[in-house]
Amino acid sequence: MLMAMSGLEGVVAAETALSMVDGEGGQLIIAGFAVEELAPNATFDETVRLLWESGRLGRSDRASRPVTEDARRAGRSASAGETPALLDGDRELPLIAYDVLRAAAARHDHPMDALRSAAGLLVPDQLFAAFPTIVSAYWRLIQGQEPIAPRGDLRHAANYLYMLSGEVPSPERVRALETYLNTVVDHGLNASTFTARVITSTGSDLVSAVVGAVGALKGPLHGGAPGPALEMVFEIGDSSRAEEVLRRKIEAGEKLMGFGHRVYKVRDPRADVLAAAAERLYARDGDMRLYALARTVEKTAIRLLEEYKPGRRLQTNVEFYTALLLHGLGLEPALFTPTFAVSRVAGWIAHCLEQRRNNRIIRPQSVYVGPRGRTWRAGVPPAVSARPGRSPE
């Protein structure tokens, strides 16, 4: 007898060489590297090359090409002929994309809706390169400013910050953003990545797969929580209020954003990477009082969650320090999820390449729980069964 697994819990739907999530051990491997090894050291461009190389190679090819110890050399290992054109695609948008963004700004569309609409107008080779251009152009338009054209002499992360502000960012700010982009570039078979692989498995095109993934990432249960995590820290405002506010929230049944994860039963390893990146950024170019407050809020929340919900193992997740780091870079909360997409689009593309390599259409089954044995009577509206799985009486 078939059994439905709610949320596909525990179902293995693919083999991948891209990333491995160990929820019990608190480990994330990206193309052979622990996230704490790769994220703070590689440039984002190098990480993307590494990931796409893994996605494009078959099993036998991967087995014959051992991963090197040096993330930088690994990122540059692909020859010019092997490097996907996607990495060096045109960053500039077609004119029609700017028209769509202007219309979206006039309607005050959600930034993820604007991203989805404009992404559908790109050619495949532009998908990775032009995502920062879309997000930054739309952000400036809704602020009443004109978009800034990308620069050819800046790498991916630096260009994004430049197009948002019009100022060339410092190396420290670029390093902070690159660490974030590396940290969230891929994370197993999450909802948006699974969406991209399902669409790819039908034989559809890369643009369709990526646009579908953007729609999945927009959902607040997937990519939309960093903003509320930051709002909670600001609401507390002072370390002396942390316990009072957090107790009130838990007792009122509110979810503490930035804590708990579907997969991780221990501390999310990405949280440690981003906490260290945030500390470096705030120490050089920020308010360390906010960083200290966030650490106090984190420690208090973990203690109270264990007190109120013993055994649930609700630990810090990636969203908590994502919010702090991106805020330190001057990004507004409305930009948090689109910035997530600027990184994760590289992971989606890698999974699409991998799915194409050994494709079979993804077609799970469902368990029917509706009524049976009904009789159609012309002109008589069918009665609705009050109890699923039973015929109307």
Contacts in CASP RR format, 6 or more apart in sequence:
PFRMAT RR
TARGET T0000
AUTHOR 0000-0000-0000
METHOD contacts of the structure
MODEL  1
MLMAMSGLEGVVAAETALSMVDGEGGQLIIAGFAVEELAPNATFDETVRL
LWESGRLGRSDRASRPVTEDARRAGRSASAGETPALLDGDRELPLIAYDV
LRAAAARHDHPMDALRSAAGLLVPDQLFAAFPTIVSAYWRLIQGQEPIAP
RGDLRHAANYLYMLSGEVPSPERVRALETYLNTVVDHGLNASTFTARVIT
STGSDLVSAVVGAVGALKGPLHGGAPGPALEMVFEIGDSSRAEEVLRRKI
EAGEKLMGFGHRVYKVRDPRADVLAAAAERLYARDGDMRLYALARTVEKT
AIRLLEEYKPGRRLQTNVEFYTALLLHGLGLEPALFTPTFAVSRVAGWIA
HCLEQRRNNRIIRPQSVYVGPRGRTWRAGVPPAVSARPGRSPE
2 365 0 8 1.000
2 367 0 8 1.000
3 367 0 8 1.000
4 366 0 8 1.000
4 367 0 8 1.000
5 11 0 8 1.000
8 364 0 8 1.000
11 364 0 8 1.000
13 189 0 8 1.000
13 194 0 8 1.000
13 362 0 8 1.000
13 364 0 8 1.000
14 189 0 8 1.000
14 197 0 8 1.000
14 355 0 8 1.000
16 188 0 8 1.000
16 189 0 8 1.000
16 351 0 8 1.000
16 354 0 8 1.000
17 31 0 8 1.000
17 54 0 8 1.000
17 55 0 8 1.000
17 57 0 8 1.000
17 58 0 8 1.000
17 59 0 8 1.000
17 62 0 8 1.000
17 354 0 8 1.000
18 30 0 8 1.000
18 31 0 8 1.000
18 51 0 8 1.000
18 54 0 8 1.000
18 55 0 8 1.000
18 186 0 8 1.000
18 188 0 8 1.000
18 347 0 8 1.000
18 350 0 8 1.000
18 351 0 8 1.000
18 354 0 8 1.000
19 28 0 8 1.000
19 29 0 8 1.000
19 30 0 8 1.000
19 31 0 8 1.000
19 186 0 8 1.000
19 187 0 8 1.000
19 188 0 8 1.000
20 27 0 8 1.000
20 28 0 8 1.000
20 29 0 8 1.000
20 188 0 8 1.000
21 27 0 8 1.000
21 28 0 8 1.000
21 187 0 8 1.000
21 188 0 8 1.000
21 263 0 8 1.000
21 264 0 8 1.000
22 28 0 8 1.000
22 29 0 8 1.000
23 263 0 8 1.000
23 264 0 8 1.000
23 265 0 8 1.000
23 266 0 8 1.000
24 265 0 8 1.000
24 266 0 8 1.000
25 265 0 8 1.000
25 266 0 8 1.000
26 264 0 8 1.000
26 266 0 8 1.000
26 267 0 8 1.000
26 268 0 8 1.000
26 269 0 8 1.000
27 34 0 8 1.000
27 269 0 8 1.000
28 34 0 8 1.000
28 35 0 8 1.000
28 187 0 8 1.000
28 269 0 8 1.000
28 270 0 8 1.000
29 35 0 8 1.000
30 38 0 8 1.000
30 47 0 8 1.000
30 50 0 8 1.000
30 51 0 8 1.000
30 182 0 8 1.000
30 185 0 8 1.000
30 186 0 8 1.000
31 38 0 8 1.000
31 50 0 8 1.000
31 51 0 8 1.000
31 53 0 8 1.000
31 54 0 8 1.000
31 67 0 8 1.000
31 74 0 8 1.000
32 67 0 8 1.000
33 50 0 8 1.000
33 67 0 8 1.000
33 71 0 8 1.000
33 74 0 8 1.000
34 269 0 8 1.000
35 182 0 8 1.000
35 183 0 8 1.000
35 269 0 8 1.000
35 270 0 8 1.000
35 273 0 8 1.000
36 269 0 8 1.000
36 272 0 8 1.000
36 273 0 8 1.000
37 71 0 8 1.000
38 47 0 8 1.000
38 71 0 8 1.000
38 182 0 8 1.000
39 47 0 8 1.000
39 179 0 8 1.000
39 182 0 8 1.000
39 183 0 8 1.000
39 270 0 8 1.000
39 273 0 8 1.000
39 277 0 8 1.000
40 175 0 8 1.000
40 179 0 8 1.000
40 182 0 8 1.000
40 273 0 8 1.000
40 276 0 8 1.000
40 277 0 8 1.000
41 71 0 8 1.000
41 72 0 8 1.000
42 50 0 8 1.000
42 71 0 8 1.000
42 72 0 8 1.000
42 75 0 8 1.000
42 178 0 8 1.000
42 182 0 8 1.000
43 72 0 8 1.000
43 155 0 8 1.000
43 157 0 8 1.000
43 178 0 8 1.000
44 155 0 8 1.000
44 156 0 8 1.000
44 157 0 8 1.000
44 177 0 8 1.000
44 178 0 8 1.000
44 181 0 8 1.000
44 182 0 8 1.000
44 185 0 8 1.000
44 343 0 8 1.000
45 87 0 8 1.000
45 155 0 8 1.000
45 156 0 8 1.000
46 71 0 8 1.000
46 72 0 8 1.000
46 74 0 8 1.000
46 75 0 8 1.000
46 76 0 8 1.000
47 71 0 8 1.000
47 75 0 8 1.000
47 181 0 8 1.000
47 182 0 8 1.000
47 185 0 8 1.000
47 346 0 8 1.000
48 87 0 8 1.000
48 128 0 8 1.000
48 156 0 8 1.000
48 185 0 8 1.000
48 346 0 8 1.000
49 75 0 8 1.000
49 76 0 8 1.000
49 77 0 8 1.000
49 78 0 8 1.000
49 83 0 8 1.000
49 87 0 8 1.000
50 71 0 8 1.000
50 74 0 8 1.000
50 75 0 8 1.000
50 77 0 8 1.000
51 185 0 8 1.000
51 186 0 8 1.000
51 346 0 8 1.000
51 347 0 8 1.000
51 350 0 8 1.000
52 83 0 8 1.000
52 84 0 8 1.000
52 86 0 8 1.000
52 87 0 8 1.000
52 346 0 8 1.000
52 349 0 8 1.000
52 350 0 8 1.000
52 353 0 8 1.000
53 75 0 8 1.000
53 77 0 8 1.000
53 78 0 8 1.000
53 82 0 8 1.000
54 62 0 8 1.000
54 350 0 8 1.000
54 354 0 8 1.000
55 350 0 8 1.000
55 351 0 8 1.000
55 353 0 8 1.000
55 354 0 8 1.000
55 357 0 8 1.000
56 82 0 8 1.000
56 84 0 8 1.000
56 353 0 8 1.000
56 354 0 8 1.000
56 357 0 8 1.000
57 65 0 8 1.000
57 357 0 8 1.000
58 357 0 8 1.000
58 358 0 8 1.000
67 74 0 8 1.000
68 74 0 8 1.000
68 77 0 8 1.000
84 349 0 8 1.000
84 353 0 8 1.000
85 125 0 8 1.000
86 124 0 8 1.000
86 125 0 8 1.000
86 127 0 8 1.000
86 128 0 8 1.000
86 129 0 8 1.000
86 349 0 8 1.000
87 128 0 8 1.000
87 129 0 8 1.000
88 129 0 8 1.000
89 125 0 8 1.000
89 126 0 8 1.000
89 128 0 8 1.000
89 129 0 8 1.000
89 130 0 8 1.000
90 125 0 8 1.000
90 126 0 8 1.000
90 129 0 8 1.000
90 130 0 8 1.000
91 126 0 8 1.000
91 129 0 8 1.000
91 130 0 8 1.000
91 132 0 8 1.000
91 133 0 8 1.000
91 150 0 8 1.000
91 152 0 8 1.000
91 159 0 8 1.000
92 130 0 8 1.000
92 133 0 8 1.000
92 149 0 8 1.000
92 150 0 8 1.000
93 101 0 8 1.000
93 118 0 8 1.000
93 121 0 8 1.000
93 122 0 8 1.000
93 130 0 8 1.000
93 133 0 8 1.000
93 134 0 8 1.000
93 137 0 8 1.000
94 121 0 8 1.000
94 122 0 8 1.000
96 121 0 8 1.000
97 118 0 8 1.000
97 121 0 8 1.000
97 122 0 8 1.000
97 134 0 8 1.000
98 137 0 8 1.000
98 147 0 8 1.000
100 114 0 8 1.000
100 117 0 8 1.000
100 118 0 8 1.000
100 121 0 8 1.000
101 114 0 8 1.000
101 117 0 8 1.000
101 118 0 8 1.000
101 134 0 8 1.000
101 137 0 8 1.000
101 138 0 8 1.000
101 141 0 8 1.000
101 147 0 8 1.000
102 141 0 8 1.000
104 113 0 8 1.000
104 114 0 8 1.000
104 117 0 8 1.000
104 118 0 8 1.000
104 138 0 8 1.000
105 114 0 8 1.000
105 138 0 8 1.000
105 141 0 8 1.000
105 142 0 8 1.000
105 144 0 8 1.000
108 142 0 8 1.000
109 117 0 8 1.000
110 218 0 8 1.000
111 135 0 8 1.000
111 138 0 8 1.000
111 139 0 8 1.000
111 142 0 8 1.000
111 334 0 8 1.000
111 335 0 8 1.000
111 337 0 8 1.000
111 338 0 8 1.000
112 214 0 8 1.000
112 215 0 8 1.000
112 217 0 8 1.000
112 218 0 8 1.000
112 337 0 8 1.000
112 338 0 8 1.000
112 341 0 8 1.000
113 218 0 8 1.000
114 134 0 8 1.000
114 138 0 8 1.000
115 131 0 8 1.000
115 134 0 8 1.000
115 135 0 8 1.000
115 138 0 8 1.000
115 214 0 8 1.000
115 338 0 8 1.000
115 341 0 8 1.000
116 211 0 8 1.000
116 212 0 8 1.000
116 214 0 8 1.000
116 215 0 8 1.000
116 218 0 8 1.000
118 134 0 8 1.000
118 138 0 8 1.000
119 127 0 8 1.000
119 131 0 8 1.000
119 134 0 8 1.000
119 207 0 8 1.000
119 210 0 8 1.000
119 211 0 8 1.000
119 214 0 8 1.000
120 207 0 8 1.000
120 211 0 8 1.000
122 130 0 8 1.000
122 207 0 8 1.000
123 207 0 8 1.000
124 205 0 8 1.000
124 206 0 8 1.000
124 207 0 8 1.000
127 206 0 8 1.000
127 207 0 8 1.000
127 210 0 8 1.000
127 345 0 8 1.000
127 349 0 8 1.000
128 345 0 8 1.000
128 346 0 8 1.000
128 349 0 8 1.000
129 156 0 8 1.000
131 341 0 8 1.000
131 342 0 8 1.000
131 345 0 8 1.000
132 150 0 8 1.000
132 156 0 8 1.000
132 159 0 8 1.000
132 160 0 8 1.000
132 163 0 8 1.000
132 342 0 8 1.000
133 147 0 8 1.000
133 150 0 8 1.000
133 163 0 8 1.000
135 160 0 8 1.000
135 335 0 8 1.000
135 338 0 8 1.000
135 339 0 8 1.000
135 341 0 8 1.000
135 342 0 8 1.000
136 147 0 8 1.000
136 148 0 8 1.000
136 160 0 8 1.000
136 163 0 8 1.000
136 164 0 8 1.000
137 147 0 8 1.000
137 148 0 8 1.000
137 163 0 8 1.000
139 164 0 8 1.000
139 334 0 8 1.000
139 335 0 8 1.000
139 338 0 8 1.000
140 146 0 8 1.000
140 147 0 8 1.000
140 148 0 8 1.000
140 163 0 8 1.000
140 164 0 8 1.000
141 147 0 8 1.000
147 163 0 8 1.000
148 162 0 8 1.000
148 163 0 8 1.000
148 166 0 8 1.000
149 163 0 8 1.000
150 159 0 8 1.000
150 162 0 8 1.000
150 163 0 8 1.000
151 159 0 8 1.000
151 162 0 8 1.000
152 159 0 8 1.000
154 162 0 8 1.000
154 168 0 8 1.000
155 174 0 8 1.000
156 181 0 8 1.000
157 174 0 8 1.000
157 177 0 8 1.000
157 178 0 8 1.000
157 181 0 8 1.000
158 168 0 8 1.000
158 169 0 8 1.000
158 174 0 8 1.000
160 177 0 8 1.000
160 339 0 8 1.000
160 342 0 8 1.000
161 167 0 8 1.000
161 169 0 8 1.000
161 173 0 8 1.000
161 174 0 8 1.000
161 177 0 8 1.000
161 329 0 8 1.000
162 168 0 8 1.000
162 169 0 8 1.000
164 331 0 8 1.000
164 335 0 8 1.000
169 177 0 8 1.000
170 285 0 8 1.000
172 280 0 8 1.000
172 281 0 8 1.000
172 284 0 8 1.000
172 285 0 8 1.000
173 281 0 8 1.000
173 285 0 8 1.000
173 329 0 8 1.000
175 277 0 8 1.000
175 280 0 8 1.000
176 277 0 8 1.000
176 278 0 8 1.000
176 280 0 8 1.000
176 281 0 8 1.000
176 325 0 8 1.000
176 328 0 8 1.000
176 329 0 8 1.000
177 329 0 8 1.000
179 273 0 8 1.000
179 274 0 8 1.000
179 277 0 8 1.000
179 325 0 8 1.000
180 274 0 8 1.000
180 277 0 8 1.000
180 322 0 8 1.000
180 325 0 8 1.000
180 326 0 8 1.000
180 339 0 8 1.000
180 343 0 8 1.000
181 342 0 8 1.000
181 343 0 8 1.000
182 343 0 8 1.000
183 270 0 8 1.000
183 273 0 8 1.000
183 274 0 8 1.000
183 318 0 8 1.000
184 270 0 8 1.000
184 318 0 8 1.000
184 322 0 8 1.000
184 340 0 8 1.000
184 343 0 8 1.000
184 344 0 8 1.000
185 343 0 8 1.000
185 344 0 8 1.000
185 346 0 8 1.000
185 347 0 8 1.000
186 193 0 8 1.000
186 344 0 8 1.000
186 346 0 8 1.000
186 347 0 8 1.000
186 350 0 8 1.000
186 351 0 8 1.000
187 193 0 8 1.000
189 197 0 8 1.000
190 222 0 8 1.000
191 216 0 8 1.000
191 217 0 8 1.000
191 221 0 8 1.000
191 222 0 8 1.000
192 212 0 8 1.000
192 213 0 8 1.000
192 214 0 8 1.000
192 215 0 8 1.000
192 216 0 8 1.000
192 217 0 8 1.000
192 222 0 8 1.000
192 344 0 8 1.000
192 348 0 8 1.000
193 213 0 8 1.000
193 344 0 8 1.000
193 347 0 8 1.000
193 348 0 8 1.000
193 351 0 8 1.000
194 216 0 8 1.000
195 209 0 8 1.000
195 212 0 8 1.000
195 213 0 8 1.000
195 215 0 8 1.000
195 216 0 8 1.000
196 209 0 8 1.000
196 210 0 8 1.000
196 212 0 8 1.000
196 213 0 8 1.000
196 348 0 8 1.000
196 351 0 8 1.000
196 352 0 8 1.000
197 209 0 8 1.000
197 351 0 8 1.000
197 352 0 8 1.000
197 355 0 8 1.000
197 362 0 8 1.000
198 362 0 8 1.000
199 208 0 8 1.000
199 209 0 8 1.000
199 212 0 8 1.000
199 213 0 8 1.000
200 206 0 8 1.000
200 209 0 8 1.000
200 351 0 8 1.000
200 352 0 8 1.000
200 355 0 8 1.000
200 356 0 8 1.000
200 359 0 8 1.000
201 355 0 8 1.000
201 359 0 8 1.000
201 360 0 8 1.000
201 361 0 8 1.000
201 362 0 8 1.000
202 361 0 8 1.000
203 359 0 8 1.000
203 361 0 8 1.000
206 349 0 8 1.000
206 352 0 8 1.000
209 348 0 8 1.000
209 352 0 8 1.000
210 345 0 8 1.000
210 348 0 8 1.000
210 349 0 8 1.000
210 352 0 8 1.000
213 344 0 8 1.000
213 345 0 8 1.000
213 348 0 8 1.000
214 341 0 8 1.000
216 222 0 8 1.000
217 223 0 8 1.000
217 337 0 8 1.000
217 340 0 8 1.000
217 341 0 8 1.000
217 344 0 8 1.000
218 224 0 8 1.000
218 337 0 8 1.000
223 337 0 8 1.000
223 340 0 8 1.000
224 319 0 8 1.000
224 336 0 8 1.000
224 337 0 8 1.000
224 340 0 8 1.000
225 257 0 8 1.000
225 258 0 8 1.000
225 319 0 8 1.000
226 258 0 8 1.000
226 319 0 8 1.000
226 322 0 8 1.000
226 323 0 8 1.000
226 326 0 8 1.000
226 333 0 8 1.000
226 336 0 8 1.000
226 337 0 8 1.000
226 340 0 8 1.000
227 257 0 8 1.000
227 319 0 8 1.000
227 323 0 8 1.000
227 333 0 8 1.000
227 336 0 8 1.000
228 257 0 8 1.000
229 257 0 8 1.000
229 258 0 8 1.000
229 319 0 8 1.000
229 320 0 8 1.000
229 322 0 8 1.000
229 323 0 8 1.000
230 323 0 8 1.000
230 324 0 8 1.000
230 327 0 8 1.000
230 333 0 8 1.000
231 257 0 8 1.000
231 333 0 8 1.000
232 245 0 8 1.000
232 249 0 8 1.000
232 256 0 8 1.000
232 257 0 8 1.000
232 297 0 8 1.000
233 290 0 8 1.000
233 293 0 8 1.000
233 294 0 8 1.000
233 297 0 8 1.000
233 323 0 8 1.000
233 324 0 8 1.000
235 245 0 8 1.000
236 242 0 8 1.000
236 245 0 8 1.000
236 246 0 8 1.000
236 293 0 8 1.000
236 297 0 8 1.000
237 293 0 8 1.000
238 293 0 8 1.000
239 292 0 8 1.000
239 293 0 8 1.000
239 296 0 8 1.000
239 297 0 8 1.000
242 293 0 8 1.000
242 296 0 8 1.000
242 297 0 8 1.000
242 300 0 8 1.000
242 301 0 8 1.000
243 300 0 8 1.000
243 304 0 8 1.000
246 256 0 8 1.000
246 297 0 8 1.000
246 300 0 8 1.000
246 301 0 8 1.000
246 304 0 8 1.000
247 304 0 8 1.000
249 256 0 8 1.000
250 256 0 8 1.000
250 304 0 8 1.000
250 305 0 8 1.000
250 308 0 8 1.000
250 309 0 8 1.000
251 308 0 8 1.000
256 301 0 8 1.000
256 305 0 8 1.000
256 314 0 8 1.000
257 319 0 8 1.000
257 320 0 8 1.000
258 316 0 8 1.000
258 317 0 8 1.000
258 319 0 8 1.000
258 320 0 8 1.000
258 323 0 8 1.000
259 301 0 8 1.000
259 302 0 8 1.000
259 305 0 8 1.000
259 314 0 8 1.000
259 315 0 8 1.000
259 316 0 8 1.000
259 317 0 8 1.000
259 320 0 8 1.000
260 314 0 8 1.000
260 315 0 8 1.000
260 316 0 8 1.000
260 317 0 8 1.000
261 268 0 8 1.000
261 315 0 8 1.000
261 317 0 8 1.000
261 318 0 8 1.000
264 315 0 8 1.000
264 317 0 8 1.000
265 313 0 8 1.000
265 315 0 8 1.000
266 313 0 8 1.000
266 315 0 8 1.000
267 315 0 8 1.000
267 316 0 8 1.000
268 315 0 8 1.000
268 316 0 8 1.000
268 317 0 8 1.000
268 318 0 8 1.000
270 317 0 8 1.000
270 318 0 8 1.000
271 315 0 8 1.000
271 316 0 8 1.000
271 317 0 8 1.000
271 318 0 8 1.000
271 320 0 8 1.000
271 321 0 8 1.000
274 318 0 8 1.000
274 321 0 8 1.000
274 322 0 8 1.000
274 324 0 8 1.000
274 325 0 8 1.000
275 295 0 8 1.000
275 321 0 8 1.000
277 321 0 8 1.000
277 325 0 8 1.000
278 291 0 8 1.000
278 294 0 8 1.000
278 321 0 8 1.000
278 324 0 8 1.000
278 325 0 8 1.000
278 328 0 8 1.000
279 291 0 8 1.000
281 325 0 8 1.000
281 328 0 8 1.000
281 329 0 8 1.000
282 288 0 8 1.000
282 290 0 8 1.000
282 291 0 8 1.000
282 328 0 8 1.000
285 328 0 8 1.000
286 328 0 8 1.000
290 324 0 8 1.000
290 327 0 8 1.000
291 324 0 8 1.000
294 320 0 8 1.000
294 321 0 8 1.000
294 324 0 8 1.000
298 316 0 8 1.000
298 320 0 8 1.000
301 316 0 8 1.000
302 314 0 8 1.000
302 315 0 8 1.000
302 316 0 8 1.000
305 312 0 8 1.000
305 314 0 8 1.000
306 312 0 8 1.000
306 314 0 8 1.000
322 336 0 8 1.000
322 340 0 8 1.000
323 333 0 8 1.000
323 336 0 8 1.000
326 335 0 8 1.000
326 336 0 8 1.000
326 339 0 8 1.000
327 333 0 8 1.000
331 339 0 8 1.000
369 388 0 8 1.000
369 389 0 8 1.000
370 385 0 8 1.000
370 388 0 8 1.000
370 389 0 8 1.000
371 385 0 8 1.000
371 388 0 8 1.000
371 389 0 8 1.000
371 390 0 8 1.000
371 391 0 8 1.000
371 392 0 8 1.000
372 389 0 8 1.000
372 391 0 8 1.000
373 391 0 8 1.000
374 382 0 8 1.000
374 391 0 8 1.000
374 392 0 8 1.000
376 382 0 8 1.000
383 392 0 8 1.000
384 392 0 8 1.000
385 391 0 8 1.000
385 392 0 8 1.000
END
